[in-house]
Amino acid sequence: MGAKCNALLNGKYSPDIEDVKAVALPILRHRLVRNFKAEAEGISVEQIVKELL
């Protein structure tokens, strides 16, 4: 839904991968929980999302 809204705000009728990338970090930032190993290694949620994209 976020990608669709982003596409509409940018004058496009359907979302593409750039719209998904534009909204992925703000949407997923609060939904991901790091495990102990990630916390111990200092890996941030932002790094995880960027690696997934």
Secondary structure by P-SEA (a helix, b strand, c coil): caaaaaaaaaccccccaaaaaacccccccccccccaaaaaacccaaaaaaaac
